[in-house]
Amino acid sequence: MSRENGVQVSWQEVHRILTLEGEPVLEYTLSWPEVSGAGLGGRWITRYYARLARSWRERWEREVYWKACLELGERRERARPFTPWQGELRGEVALLEGGLLSLRFTGWETRGDGRPNRVRWGDVWKVRQGAPCPLKALVGKKRGWKRRLWEELVRQGEGRRAGGDLFLDGDWTQKAQAARPLEGWCLTQDGIEVSLPQAAAAPAAEGCPVFTLTLERQDKA
C-alpha cells in the first residue's frame, strides 16, 4: 500500500485455476490498483484499471482457456503429458509524489512450449484530476527533449551491448524506434523508465529490456 497527502493506492488480486474434467488447464494471477483519497480523479483511475483487469480476465477465461483445452485434447489423443498454461499480470507503484501517480505493470504468459511471453509498461497520472500525465508536461518548454531522451537510450543500449549486459539485434536502434518506447513510460526516483517490447529489438530471451533516462525538470516560470 502506498500513501501520500491522503492519497492511497491499494491492490486487489485474484488467483484462479481453470480446469477441464477436473484437470488443471490454466492458472493465472491478476492484480490491479484502487486509488482512494483523491476524489473524483481517484475514482476515475480506479474504474479504468477495473475495466483493464476485466479485459485481461475475460481473455484468459475465454480465448486462452479454450486454446489450452484444445491442446489438452490433442495431447490426450497422442498420450503425451500436458503442462497447464499460466499467466500473470502484476502492478506496483513506481512513484507517488507531487500530485503524480506512476504505476509499473509487468506480465507474462506461458503456453505449451513453456516459453514466457512478457509484457511491461508504465502509466503516469495526475492523480486528483484522474488524467494521464504526458511526458511533455514534465519537460516543459525545453526544446529537443524527445531527441535527447532517444539519444540517451541509444547510448545506454550501445554501452550495455558492448559490455555484454544486454544482447541487442544489429539493427536494434531502428527496431526500437519503431516500437515507440517513450509512449509506455513510468516515472521513478531515478528518472524516466522505458522498456522495449519483447523480441522487438533483441532475442525473446532478453524479455523486455528496461532503460532509465535522466529527467530534466521543466523550467520554472
Beta strands, then each sheet from edge to edge (+ up, - down):
strand 1: 2-4
strand 2: 7-20
strand 3: 23-36
strand 4: 85-97
strand 5: 100-110
strand 6: 116-126
strand 7: 131-132
strand 8: 186-188
strand 9: 191-195
strand 10: 210-213
sheet 1: 1+ 2- 3+ 4+ 5- 6+ 7-
sheet 2: 8+ 9- 10+
end
